[in-house]
């Protein structure tokens, strides 16, 4: 029986597309339709998930945030025949994206969802990133109403990053639950779903 539900933060609890589109339109002189912009965002996000998963899992292939951003933009521009990507513009986009991300809000309806879940389950958060950055996002999203600090594990806390299953095992131990008593909600198949399943299936057998 499920006794705890654990969430990712980035791309899972708030709309990343809105600040992405604002930054993209501010930085690049393209007149894209709504569908085209959706495709650009989807491609960028897919490439970002792949690049982060590769960087986190391969000690010889470590990429900075700026390098991942440039790779994703370069691939997206090539995919949709968009001209003019440079390192300088990629850096301008990343700066604008980070700035617009300061106004992030929970997806519609999640306040009601959390108010309901907190009465029935233990709730937790597992998120990659530094304590300073991720805890600031958690405060902006007002997640502290449902998640105490003890219910949150960052990769800085764990000294391990998703997709390392260790970070999921730590949450399992924190709640003192078997893997089959935990549910994980995340946005990346590679960073979230696969390692959570691997870790919690193993812990269910203990």
C-alpha positions in Angstrom: 0.0 0.0 0.0 1.3 3.5 -0.9 2.1 5.5 2.2 4.3 8.2 0.8 4.3 10.3 -2.4 7.6 12.0 -3.4 7.9 14.8 -6.1 10.5 16.3 -8.3 10.4 20.1 -8.5 11.8 21.4 -11.8 9.3 20.9 -14.8 7.1 18.8 -12.5 5.5 21.3 -10.1 5.7 24.5 -12.1 5.4 25.7 -15.7 8.9 26.0 -17.1 7.5 26.7 -20.6 6.3 30.2 -19.7 9.7 31.7 -18.7 11.3 29.7 -21.5 9.1 31.4 -24.1 9.6 34.9 -22.7 13.4 34.4 -22.7 13.4 32.9 -26.2 11.3 35.8 -27.7 13.4 38.4 -25.9 16.7 36.9 -27.2 15.9 35.6 -30.7 14.2 37.6 -33.6 11.9 34.8 -34.7 8.1 35.1 -35.3 7.1 31.6 -34.3 3.5 30.3 -34.2 2.2 28.8 -31.0 2.7 25.3 -32.3 6.2 26.1 -33.5 7.1 27.5 -30.1 5.6 24.4 -28.4 7.9 22.2 -30.6 10.9 24.3 -29.9 10.3 24.1 -26.1 9.7 20.3 -26.3 12.8 19.7 -28.3 15.0 21.8 -26.0 13.5 20.1 -22.9 14.1 16.6 -24.3 17.7 17.5 -25.2 18.2 19.0 -21.7 17.0 15.8 -20.0 19.3 13.7 -22.1 22.3 15.9 -21.6 21.8 16.2 -17.8 21.3 12.4 -17.5 24.5 11.8 -19.5 26.4 14.4 -17.5 25.2 13.1 -14.1 25.9 9.4 -14.9 29.3 9.7 -16.7 32.2 11.1 -14.6 34.2 11.8 -17.8 31.3 13.8 -19.4 30.6 16.6 -17.0 28.8 19.6 -18.5 28.1 23.0 -16.9 24.7 24.6 -17.1 25.9 27.0 -19.8 27.3 24.1 -21.9 24.1 22.1 -21.6 22.1 25.2 -22.5 24.2 25.8 -25.6 24.0 22.1 -26.7 20.2 22.2 -26.4 19.8 25.4 -28.3 22.2 24.3 -31.0 20.3 21.0 -31.5 17.0 22.8 -31.5 18.1 25.5 -34.0 19.4 22.7 -36.3 16.2 20.7 -35.9 13.9 23.6 -36.9 16.3 25.3 -39.4 16.6 28.4 -37.2 19.7 30.6 -38.0 22.2 32.6 -35.9 22.8 30.7 -32.7 26.1 31.8 -31.1 27.6 31.2 -27.6 26.9 34.8 -26.7 23.2 34.7 -27.6 22.9 31.3 -25.8 24.3 33.0 -22.7 21.9 35.9 -23.1 19.0 33.5 -23.4 20.1 31.6 -20.2 20.4 34.8 -18.3 16.9 35.9 -19.4 15.5 32.4 -18.7 16.9 32.5 -15.1 15.5 36.0 -14.6 12.0 35.1 -15.8 12.1 31.9 -13.7 12.1 34.1 -10.6 8.3 34.5 -11.1 7.5 30.7 -11.2 4.2 29.5 -9.8 2.7 26.1 -9.1 0.7 24.5 -11.8 -3.0 25.2 -11.5 -4.8 22.9 -9.1 -1.7 21.7 -7.2 -2.6 23.6 -4.1 -5.8 21.6 -3.9 -4.0 18.4 -4.7 -1.4 19.0 -1.9 -4.1 20.0 0.6 -5.7 16.6 0.0 -2.6 14.4 -0.2 -1.1 15.8 3.0 -4.0 14.4 5.0 -3.4 10.9 3.7 0.2 10.4 2.8 3.7 11.4 3.8 5.0 13.9 1.2 8.6 14.4 0.1 10.7 16.1 -2.5 13.8 14.9 -4.3 15.5 17.5 -6.5 18.8 18.0 -8.2 20.6 21.2 -7.4 22.2 23.2 -4.6 20.4 23.8 -1.3 20.5 27.6 -2.0 18.9 27.3 -5.5 16.4 24.6 -4.9 15.2 25.8 -1.4 14.7 29.2 -2.9 12.4 27.7 -5.6 10.6 25.8 -2.9 9.9 29.0 -1.0 8.8 30.8 -4.2 6.4 28.0 -4.9 5.2 28.1 -1.3 5.8 24.4 -1.0 6.9 24.9 2.7 3.2 24.8 3.5 3.2 21.0 2.8 6.9 20.0 2.9 9.1 20.4 5.9 12.8 20.7 5.4 13.2 17.2 6.7 11.0 15.9 3.9 13.3 17.4 1.2 16.4 15.9 -0.2 18.6 17.9 -2.6 21.5 16.4 -4.5 23.7 18.6 -2.3 22.2 16.9 0.8 22.7 13.4 -0.7 26.1 14.1 -2.3 24.5 12.3 -5.3 22.5 13.4 -8.2 19.6 11.8 -10.0 19.8 9.4 -11.9 21.9 7.9 -9.1 19.5 5.6 -7.3 21.2 6.4 -4.0 19.2 9.7 -3.6 16.0 7.7 -3.8 17.3 5.1 -1.3 18.0 8.0 1.1 14.3 9.1 0.9 13.2 5.5 1.5 15.3 5.4 4.6 14.2 8.8 5.8 10.6 7.7 5.7 11.4 4.2 7.0 9.3 2.7 4.3 9.8 -0.2 1.8 10.1 0.7 -1.9 6.6 -0.6 -2.7 5.2 1.8 -0.2 6.5 4.8 -2.1 5.3 6.7 -5.2 7.5 9.1 -7.1 6.3 11.8 -9.5 8.8 13.3 -11.9 9.2 14.9 -15.3 12.2 13.0 -16.7 12.0 9.3 -17.7 15.8 9.1 -17.5 16.5 11.1 -14.3 13.3 10.4 -12.4 11.3 7.3 -13.4 14.1 4.8 -14.2 16.3 5.3 -11.1 13.3 5.6 -8.7 11.9 2.3 -10.0 15.4 0.7 -9.8 16.0 1.9 -6.2 12.5 1.2 -4.8 12.1 -2.2 -6.4 15.4 -3.2 -4.8 14.3 -1.8 -1.5 11.0 -3.6 -1.7 13.0 -6.9 -1.7 14.9 -6.1 1.4 
